[in-house]
């Protein structure tokens, strides 16, 4: 198996830095997702790994071998593109085997690899069809088949599911993860979709403005975001970030009468609370007024005003509340995340919120 090591990778286009001093490691047999908004540098980073673009500086090591200046064909990897890159005039079988024919792999070996890929992907009955006769999900399987028959230890994927509808994306996520694990491939996967990242990855590398914002396992990215950007990017709805201010005994929600939530000054601090961590309680921590309600079926999203700050609260199903109701909101101390607003960095402050007794945590 081969792993990937990226050291201080930098890519400059004229006066624009697309990738800035990026360093990370992909362990052999694992799946790493490069996540971030459009223009953050994730696809450029993938293209640098593939050798499709040349790095301005830095190193790319694959299996311990420096391939920074090596051509793509000598890097020992396969790639799946966003647009599938299928030849419309070739059959499914011919599309899958195209790369092997170019490399003059013997016919018997090509047949063996095609049969294996078709079995894994369920393409046996479609091998004679043309791409125009396939659904989007089937075309994606053909693109995956081409990567599988290459039998490369590393596979790079550039937003491969972005052209599919929601249901197909869900099915293909499971299929890609199953293939990656069963073949023990090292995979780097680019997406802007946080659900794909959280459900697929062993490691998520969140990028912003060409740099790494945070790299962590999905659970750590969710539970302990390093910056306010990471906090807002992960989660649906995103984490609430509300301004704090100085109050009696500590930091309070800006525009409210308290109580103190965090020890010390509140100037320049943001309090992060995920909507699913907030509860409506009889003896809640802060009073709030419901401004709007969105019913989503399994849950509802309440927009609540606390002081002059707004925050979203996720509650199960239909609640007996209406717009204009006054409620009390509570949460566990460990649900609180504190950030420096100017620096966007997580800071550690002593939390003054006490955990309520179980009997008082029953929602109304």
N, C-alpha and C positions, 0 to 999 in steps of 0.2 A: 504493500500500500504506500501511497505517496501523500504527503502533507504539503501545505503551502505556507511560506513565510514571506511576509511583505515588510520591508524595512525602509522607513522614511521616504516613501514613494511620493513623487511630485510630478505633476504634469501642468505645463504652462502653454497656453495658446495665445500668442502675441502678447497682449497686456493683461490676459485673464488667467488666473490660476484655477484650473478645474479640479485639481487634486492637490492638497496641501499636507505634506509631511505625514502621510498615512502609514501606520504600522499595525499589523495584526498577524496572528497565526491561525491557520486552519488545521486542526489535528486530523490525521489519517482516518478515513471512514466516518467522518462527521459532516453535518450539513450546516454551513454558515450562510446567513442571509444578510445582504447589504440592503439596508432599509433607509428610506428618507424621501423627502419631497422632490419634485422635478427640479433638476439643476443642482442637486446636492453633490454630484460627483460619483454616484454609485455605479452607473453604467460605464463611465470613463475608467473607473478602477477595474471593472471586469474586463474591459477591452485591453487594458495594460497587462493584466494577468495573461490574457489570451495571446498577446503579441500583435493585436490588430492596430494598436497605437504604440508609439515609442515613448518611454518615460523620459522626462527631462532630467530627473535624478532619482536616486534610490535604487533598491535591489528587489528582485523577485526571485525567490528560490522555490523550486518544485522538487520534492524528494531530496532535498539537500543540495540540489544542483542549481547553480546560478544561471537563469535563463533570461536575464534582463534584456539582453540584446539578441536572443535566439529567435529565429522565425517561428511562426505559429506551428508549423508541421513538426518542429523538433521539441515541442513542449510536452508531448504526451498527454493531451487532453482532448475532450470532445466539447462541443458547444451547441446549445439549443437557443435559437433566436426568437424574438418576439413575433415575427411574421412567419415563422415556421420554415421559410426558405425552401419550399418544395418546388420541384420542376413540374409544371402543369402537364407536359407532354409525356412524362414517365409514369409508369404504374407505381403502386405502393411499394411493391418488391424492389423495383428499380430505384426508386427514391431512397429506400433504406440502404441498398447495397452500393449506391453511387460512389461513396468515399472509398469503399473497399476495392472497387474496380479500378479507380484511379491509382490506388496504391498497389495494384496488381496482386491482390490476395488470391490464392488459388481457388478455383470454382467450388471444390468440395468444402473448403473452409468457409467460403461465403454462404453456401447452402446451410451448413451447420449453424452459423451465427444467425442467419435469417430465421430459421426454425425456432431457435431459442428466443429471439426477440418477439416473434409472432405469438409464441406461447405465453410469454410474460404479459404482453399487451393485449391479447385477444384479437389479433389482426389476421388470423389464419384465413378467414373467409373473405377478406378484403384485399388480398395481395395483388389481384389483377385489376383493381379499380384505379381510376385516375383521381388526383386530388379534388377535382371539381365534383366528383361523385360522393364525396365524404362530408360528414358534418364537421363542425369546428373541433369538437372533442376528438374525433377520429383523426383529423389532420394533426392535432397535437400529439397523438399517440405515434403517428408516423415519424414526426420529428424526434420524439423520444427514442423510437426504434433505431434511428440512424446513430444516435449517441450510444445506445446499448451495443450494437454490432461492432462499434469501434473498439470495444473492450478496453477503453482508456481508463486508467485509475482515477482520473479527475474529470468531472463534468461541470461546465459553467452554463448557467441559465439566465438569460436576460429577459425578465418579465414575460415568461412563456404563457401565462394564463390571462393576460390583460385583454385578449380578444374574445374571451368566452363569457357566457352569461353566468350569473351567480351560482346556479345549481351545478353547472359543469365545472366551475372553478373549485367548488367544494369537493366534487368527485375526483378531479385531477390532482388536487392537493394530497389527498389520501394515497392516490396511485403513485405519485412522484416520491412521497416519503417511503412507501412500501418498497418501491424499486431501489431507492438509494440504500435502504437498510438490507434488503435481501442480497444485493450485489456488493455491499460493503464499499460503496463508492465514496470518494471525497467530493463534496459538491459545494459550489458557491452559487448562490441564487439571489438575483437582484429583483426587488419589488418596491413599490410605493405603498403596498397594501399591508397594513399592520396585522390584519387577521392572518394573511399568508405567513408573515414572519413569525408570529407567535405560535402558530400551529405546526409549522414545519421545522423550525430551527433548533439546533443544539446551541448555537451561538448567534446572537443578533448584533450587528454592527450598525448603529444608527449614525447617519451622516448628515451634516448640515454645512452648506457653504464650502464644500470641498474637504472638510475636516471631519474627524470622528468625534461625535458628540458623546457617545457612550458605547462600550462593547460589554456585553453580559449575556448570560442565559436569559431566555424569555421571562422566567419567573422573577429574576432579580431586576430586570428592566422594569417590570410592572410594579414590584413591591418597593423598590428603592431607586427611583430615577435620580440620576446625578445632577440634572439640570432642570430648569422649568420647561425648556423646550422638550426634553425627553418626557417629562410628566404629561405635557399636553398632547404629544404625538401618539402616545400609547394609551389605549382605552377608548371605548365608545359607550356613552358620550365621554369626551375627554375629562381629565382631572380638572376640578374647580381650582382656580388660583385667585384668591381674594386678598386684598390689601389689608395689612394690619396697621394699627396706630398705637400711640402711647395711651395707656389708661391706668386706672388705679390698680396697683399691684402687679402690673405687667402689660403685655401687648394684648389689645382687644381688636375685634373686627372694626375696620374703619367705618365711622359714622354710627356706631352702636354705643350702647351704654355699658357694654361688657357682657359677661365677666371676662377677667383676664384668662387668656388661653395659653400664653407662652411667657416665660420669665424674661424680664428685661425690657428694653426698648423695642417698640414695634416699627419704628421708622425704617422704611426701605425694605421691609420684609413682606413676603407673600406666604400665605397659608394654603397648602395644597390638600384637597380632600376629594377622593373619588366619589362620584355620585352613588355608587353601590354600597359605599361604606357608611353613608349617612342614614339615620333612622328618624322617623317621627315617633317621639316618646312623650309620655305624660310628664316626666321630670327631665326633659331635655336640657341641653347646655345653653342654647341660645333661642330667643323667640324669633319667628320668621313669619312673613306674610306670603301666601301663595299668589304668584303673578300669572302663571299659565300652567296648563296641564296638557301633555301629549300622551294619548293612549296608544300603546304599541302592541297590545294583545296580552302577551305574557307579563308585561310590566308597563308602568307608566312613568313618564319623566315630568317631575314637578320643577318649575322654575320658582325659586323662593328668594325673597329679599331679606337680607340680614343687614341692618344698618343701611348704608348706601351701596352695599355689595350684593350682587346676584350670584346664586349658586344653584346647580342642578342636583336634584335628588331622585334616585331611581327607587321605585317601590314596586312590589309585586302586584300584578293584575290591576283590578279596579279598586280604588280606595274611596271611602265616603268623605271626600273633600271637594270643595269647589274653589274657584278663583276668588280671592279676597279673604279666605279663611286664615286665621292666625293659629300657628302651630308651634311646637317646640322641637328643635332638631338636636340630635345627639349622635355621638360617634365614640369609638374606642380611642384611647390615647395613641395606640400604634398606627392608627389611620392617618395621623397628622404628618405632613411633610412641610418643612420650612425652607424657603429659598430666599437668597439675596436678590432683590428685584433688579438692581443695576448690573450685577455680575452674572445673573441667571444660575448661580451655583447653589447646590444644596448646602445648608448650614445646620449645625447641631445646636439646638436650644432645648433647655429643660421645659417639658410640657407640664402645664398646671391642671389639665383636665383630669378628673378622676373617673375611673370606670364605675358606671352605675350598677346598683344591685340588680340581679337578674329579674326580680319582680317588677322593677321600674323600667325595664327595657322592652316591655310588651308594647308593640305599636298599636295605635288606635286607628 
